[in-house]
Amino acid sequence: MDNPYALHERPVSQASVDVRAGFILKTYGHLVAALCGFVVIEMVLFQTGVAQRIAEPMLGNWLPVLGAFMLASWGGSHLAHRARSLPVQYLALLGIVVVEALIFAPLLWVAQIQAPPGTITSAAGVSLAGFAGLTLVAFVTRKDFSFLRGVLIWGGLIAVVAIVAGAILGFHLGLGFSVLMVAFAGAAILYDTSNVLHHYPEDRYVAASLQLFTSVALLFWYVLRIFLSRR
């Protein structure tokens, strides 16, 4: 996981209260816009039948999809930390939203046709509630959770190794893995929210929303997988 404050830019936490408030509003406003864009893209994929065409070849082996999802999450994190100009930030955010929507399509399609009605909505609600709760913890405590960086790096590497090993050896990553990844996503949300509050520069609000979006997507993915394991 990249270190966003290695750029040595003046963090917004050192700015005035009005500037900090404006940065937070713009960051979370863009996050909401990204989530809405994700929903719209998924609706288009389902209405056009593209989601089914993407999903059907994946039904026998989900591990490549898991691998693609982890790579997309890491790629989004890297882009968030490296994109400096505003147009590049917007391009990176749009690209990650589209990529995540395509990767999510098979899982959402399976949930729609095989799980009880309301499963997707319930998983989304749990994910948003979890994100809101962890965000509140970061805002209220004002604690710098940058110490979680090492945990996230090693946890991410272990997850990738498990996914690759599963693909090679043919074993299934079950409920236990999904539960651990939900915990991992929770730690990522605390870490990312802390970075937004303490380390991101004032002009990087779009990149900050991109970072948060990838963490929300990670949480939703594994919460939904837990819901699907109950069917």
N, C-alpha and C positions, 0 to 999 in steps of 0.2 A: 504494500500500500504506500502510495507516495506521501510525502510530507509537504503539505501546502504552505507551511510557513517557512520552508527553506528558501523561499524567494526573497525574504528579507524586505518585504513591502510593509508599509505602515498599516497595522491592523485597524479595523473599524472600531475595535474596543477602545482605542485611544482617541477616538473622535468625540464630538459633542453628543449630548443626549439626543438631540433632534436628528443628527446624522445617523446615529445608531438605530434609532427608531425607523427612519426611512429605509435603511438597509434591510432591516428585518422584514418590514412590510413588503418590500420589493422581492426579497428572497422567497418568502412564503407565498406571495402572490404568483410568482412564476412557477413555484412548485404545484400550486392548485391548477394553473393553466396546463402544466405538463401532464398531470393526472387526468384532467379532462380530455386532453388530446389523446392520451393513451386509450381512454374509453371510446372515443370517437373512432379511432383507427380499428379497434377490436370490433366495433359494430359494423364497420365497412367490410372487414375480413369475413365476418360471419354471414352478412347479407349477400355477399358476392360468392360465397362458397369456397373462398380461398383458405379459410381456417381448416375446413375439412380436408382439403387437398394437402395442406401442410401436415396435418395430424396423422392421417392414415398410414404413411410410411413409418411413423415413429412409434406406433402402438406396440410393436414387438420389442423395442429397445429404447428406453427413455434416457439412458446414460449419455448419449451424445447431446441430447437436449440440455441435460444438467450441465454438461461441460460448456456448451455454448452460453448458457445462462451465467455461469461463473466468469467466463471470459468477458462477457458483456458488462458485468458488474465491475470488474477490474478495469476494463477499458473506459467505462464511464467515470470511474474515480480518477484515472490518469488524465482524461480530458479536462475534468473539473479543476485539476491542480495545475494544468499547463496552459489552458486557454486564457489569454489575457485581454485581447481586444474584444469589444462587445459583439461585433458580427461573428467572430469565431466562437464565442460563448453560445450565442443563439444557434449557430449551426451545429455545435456539439450537442446541445440540449435536444434539438429536433432529431438529430441522428440517433441518439440513444433512445428517445421515446419510440421511434419507428422500429428500431432493432428489438427493443424489449417487447413491443407489441407482437412482432412476428414470432419471437421465441415463446411468448405466453400462449399464442393461439392454440397449439396442440393440447396444452393442459386445460385451457378453458373449454375447448371443444369436448374433451373427455368428461369434464365436470358437467357440461350441459346435457350430454346424452346419457350418462351413466349414473350420476349422483342424484339424490333427491332434489326436488325443486327448492330453490333458495340457497343452495350450497355456496354458490359463488358470492351471492350477496352477504351471506353470513361470514364467509372467510374475509371478504373485503371489510366488513364492519369490525371484525376482531382485529384485523391488521391496522386499520385507521385508529381504533381505540388504543392499541398498543403503541403506535407511533405518537399519538397525542399524549399518552401518559409519560412516555420516556422523554418527549420534548419538554413537558412540564417539569420533570425532574431536573433536566439540564438548565432550564430557565430559572427555576426557583433556587436551586442550590448554587448556581453560577460557578460550579466546579469545573475545572479544566480536566477533561477526560482524555487528554492526549496520551496518558500512560497506557491506554488500551491499544495503542498502535501496534505494539509488539504482539499482543494477544491476537489481534485481527490478522496480522501477517502470517503468523504460524497457524492459526486456525484456518485461514483461507488455503494455505498450502496443503494442510492435512486433508481438507475437504476435496481439493483437486486430486490429490493422490488417491483418496478413497474412490472418487468417481472413475479415474483412469483404471485403477485396479479392478473395479467392478466391471468395467467394459472389457478388460482383458480376460479376467477369470470367470466372468459370467455370473457373479453373485448379485443379489438384489440389495440395494440400499433402502432399508425399510423405515418404519416409523421412528425408531431411535435416532437415525441420521437426521430426519426432518425436525425432530424436537431439538436436537443439538444445533441445527442450522437456524432455527427460530431464535435460540439464545444468542447465536453468533450475530444474527441480524439486529437483535436488540442492542448488543454492544456496539455495533456499527452505527446505529442511530444516535446513541449517546456520544460516540466519538465525533461523528459528523456534525451534530448539533453544537457540540462544544467548539469545534473548529469554526463554525459559522459565527458563534458569539465572540470568540476570543482571537481568532487568527486570520480570518479572511479580510482582504482589503476592501475598501468601500466600493470600488468599481467592479467587484467580482460577484455581484448578487446573482447573476444568471448561472455562473459556474457553481455557486453555492447551492442553488436550487437543483442543479443537475446532480450534485453529490447526494443531496437528500433524497432525490427521486430514486436513485439506484438502491439506496438502503430500504426505502419503502417497498420497492419492487421485490427485493430479496425477502423481506418479511412476508409479503403477500404470497409469494411463490410457495414458501414452505408451510405457511398456515393453510393454504389451499390443499397442499399435498396431505397434510394431517387430516383435514376434513374428508378427503377422498379415501384415505386409508380406512375410514370408519364405515364405508358403504358395504 
